[in-house]
């Protein structure tokens, strides 16, 4: 079988027959042997998948210790995003 290559601009649209053939497949007939099984989900960060999910942002004002703010800002731009990620991590592991 020859390899056929497409780009996102040249790939043909699926036909009704394509969809019917796909619908008729049983799970056990699908060859997934070339797809590695994911067993380590520690790097999975669904909130970072912005195409899938974008949380609503709320502006807040709070007072933080100066050394905490300095620590957040030490890596430069994006300290509020880092603060949000830290708080989310704590929230997800708090059990509530």
Secondary structure, DSSP 4 states (H G I P E B T S, - for coil): -------TTTPPPPPHHHHHHHHH--GGGS--TTSPPP---TT--GGG-TTT--PPP--------HHHHHHHHTT-S-HHHHHHHHHHHHHHHS--
